[in-house]
Amino acid sequence: MSEQAEGTASDRLRAALHAGDGSSRVRSALAAGTYPRAEYVAVLVEQCAHEPDFTVRETLTWALTRQDRETALASLLPELRSELPQARRQALHTLSKLGDARAWPEITTALLHDDDPEVAQTAWRTAAGLAPDEAKPALADELAVHFGVGPEEVRQSLTRAFLVIGSAGRPAVDTAAASDDWDVRVHALATDHLLTHPDDGFATAIAAARRSAARRDAADWDRQA
């Protein structure tokens, strides 16, 4: 196939992904994943940065996982440094689906503490999944500063990351569980509960954590009396 024909295929995909109808964009992304071509990768990554529809974004991610691994990584990693939060978030999400450990060094502390909560949450999940065993304790220490911070969905995201990290994260959880800050302590205790009882829901774990924290506070008060 000539270089001009390849360029034309890329241009056709770009035009199709700019269709006003979301279902049309889904079909175009599906076609790009079903019939992968190296020249599609940059177009798919470019669309990820500004695609407004969740279903289309998920299909773009699927399409990228179907492309040549080396080409996809080379296009996705620079997006982690994009000024656009959605570009960073979607690149992280796609890297988590690729599951290639070579992306691990590119998940910086800046991403783990990103000003955009959705980027940070995606970075937590992706880092937890890609971190080698020897890096997991340090990752847990880095993530532990977020215990007790943000609304419930953010706290759940952090707990899910710790569940992926597993036993390597327990020292960080234990330290947070001893915090003087009630929110930090309860969140860490809930995470500890789910590490032991993974089938329980987050609400159940929070309720158990509150009881445990209250008993601990009462015991401390009794000793000081």
C-alpha positions in Angstrom: 0.0 0.0 0.0 1.4 3.4 -0.9 2.3 6.1 1.6 -0.4 8.3 0.0 -3.0 5.6 0.5 -2.0 5.2 4.1 -2.3 8.9 4.6 -5.8 8.9 3.1 -6.9 6.1 5.4 -5.7 8.1 8.4 -7.5 11.2 7.1 -10.7 9.2 6.6 -10.6 7.9 10.2 -10.0 11.4 11.5 -12.9 12.8 9.6 -15.1 9.9 10.8 -14.2 10.5 14.4 -15.3 14.1 14.0 -18.9 13.1 13.1 -21.6 14.8 15.1 -23.3 11.5 16.0 -21.7 9.6 18.9 -22.8 6.2 17.6 -21.1 7.0 14.3 -17.9 7.7 16.2 -18.2 4.5 18.1 -18.6 2.5 14.8 -15.5 4.3 13.4 -13.4 3.5 16.5 -14.6 -0.2 16.3 -13.6 -0.4 12.7 -10.1 1.0 13.6 -9.7 -1.6 16.2 -11.0 -4.4 14.1 -8.7 -3.6 11.2 -5.7 -2.1 13.0 -3.2 0.0 11.1 -0.1 1.8 12.4 -1.2 5.1 11.0 -4.5 4.9 13.0 -2.7 5.2 16.4 -1.9 8.9 16.3 -5.5 9.7 15.2 -7.0 7.6 18.0 -4.8 9.2 20.6 -5.6 12.6 19.3 -9.3 11.9 19.5 -9.0 10.7 23.1 -7.8 14.1 24.3 -11.1 15.8 23.4 -13.7 13.2 22.8 -16.8 14.2 24.9 -18.7 10.9 25.0 -17.7 8.2 27.5 -18.7 5.3 25.3 -16.7 6.6 22.4 -13.7 7.1 24.7 -13.9 3.5 25.9 -14.1 2.4 22.3 -11.1 4.5 21.4 -9.2 2.8 24.3 -10.2 -0.6 23.0 -9.1 0.3 19.5 -5.7 1.4 20.8 -5.2 -1.9 22.6 -5.7 -3.6 19.3 -2.9 -1.7 17.6 0.8 -2.5 17.4 2.0 -2.3 21.1 5.2 -0.4 20.3 3.4 2.2 18.2 0.7 2.7 20.8 3.1 3.1 23.7 5.2 5.6 21.7 2.1 7.7 21.1 0.5 7.4 24.5 3.4 8.1 26.8 3.9 11.8 25.7 0.2 12.4 26.5 1.0 11.9 30.2 2.7 15.3 30.0 -0.2 17.0 28.1 -1.6 20.3 29.4 -5.1 18.8 28.8 -6.4 16.8 31.8 -8.5 14.6 29.6 -5.5 13.7 27.5 -3.5 12.7 30.6 -6.5 10.8 32.1 -7.3 8.8 28.9 -3.7 8.0 28.3 -3.4 6.6 31.8 -6.6 4.6 31.3 -5.4 3.1 28.1 -2.0 2.3 29.5 -3.8 0.4 32.3 -5.7 -1.6 29.7 -2.5 -2.3 27.8 -0.8 -3.6 31.0 2.7 -3.0 29.7 5.1 -2.6 32.6 7.3 -0.3 30.5 4.8 2.5 31.2 5.4 2.2 34.9 8.4 4.6 35.1 6.4 7.3 33.3 3.7 7.5 36.0 5.3 10.3 38.0 4.5 11.6 41.4 3.0 14.7 39.7 0.4 12.4 38.1 -0.3 10.6 41.4 -1.0 14.1 43.0 -2.5 15.7 39.9 -4.6 18.8 40.5 -7.4 17.2 38.5 -9.0 14.6 40.8 -10.0 12.3 37.9 -6.5 12.3 36.5 -5.1 11.4 40.0 -7.6 8.6 40.5 -6.8 7.1 37.2 -3.0 7.4 38.0 -3.6 5.6 41.3 -5.3 2.7 39.5 -2.8 2.5 36.7 0.2 2.7 39.0 -1.1 0.0 41.3 -1.6 -2.3 38.3 1.7 -1.7 36.7 4.1 -1.3 39.7 6.6 -4.1 40.1 6.6 -5.8 43.5 9.7 -4.0 44.7 8.1 -0.6 44.0 4.7 -1.3 45.7 5.7 -0.3 49.3 7.0 3.1 48.1 3.9 3.6 45.9 1.7 2.8 48.9 3.5 5.5 51.0 3.0 8.0 48.2 -0.7 7.3 47.9 -1.3 7.2 51.7 -1.2 11.0 51.9 -4.7 10.9 50.2 -6.4 8.9 52.9 -9.4 10.8 54.2 -9.3 13.4 51.4 -12.1 14.2 49.0 -15.7 12.9 48.5 -16.7 9.2 48.8 -16.0 8.3 45.2 -12.4 9.6 45.5 -11.9 7.6 48.7 -13.2 4.5 47.1 -10.8 5.0 44.2 -7.9 5.2 46.6 -9.0 2.1 48.5 -9.3 0.2 45.2 -5.8 1.1 44.4 -4.6 -0.3 47.8 -6.5 -3.5 47.2 -4.6 -3.9 43.9 -1.3 -3.2 45.7 -2.2 -5.8 48.3 -0.1 -6.8 51.3 2.8 -4.6 50.2 0.6 -1.6 51.1 -0.3 -2.7 54.6 2.4 -0.8 56.5 1.2 2.5 54.9 -2.4 1.6 55.8 -1.4 0.8 59.4 0.4 4.1 59.7 -2.6 6.0 58.4 -5.0 4.0 60.7 -3.1 5.3 63.7 -3.5 9.0 62.6 -5.0 11.5 64.9 -7.2 12.7 62.1 -10.6 11.0 62.3 -11.2 11.0 58.5 -7.8 9.6 57.7 -8.1 7.0 60.4 -11.5 5.8 59.3 -10.6 5.7 55.7 -7.5 3.7 56.4 -9.3 1.3 58.7 -12.0 0.8 56.1 -9.2 -0.1 53.6 -7.7 -2.5 56.0 -11.1 -4.1 56.5 -11.4 -4.6 52.7 -7.9 -6.1 52.5 -9.1 -8.8 54.9 -12.7 -9.0 53.7 -12.6 -8.1 50.0 -16.2 -9.2 49.4 -17.6 -6.5 51.7 -18.8 -3.3 50.1 -17.2 0.1 50.8 -20.2 1.3 52.9 -19.9 -1.8 55.1 -16.2 -1.3 55.5 -16.7 2.4 56.5 -19.3 1.4 59.1 -16.9 -1.2 60.6 -14.1 1.3 60.5 -16.1 3.9 62.4 -16.9 1.4 65.1 -13.3 0.4 65.4 -12.1 4.0 65.5 -14.7 4.9 68.2 -13.7 1.9 70.3 -10.0 3.0 70.0 -10.9 6.6 71.0 -12.9 5.3 74.0 -10.0 3.1 75.2 -7.5 6.0 74.9 -9.9 8.3 76.8 -10.3 5.6 79.5 -6.5 5.2 79.9 -6.1 9.0 80.2 -8.9 9.4 82.8 
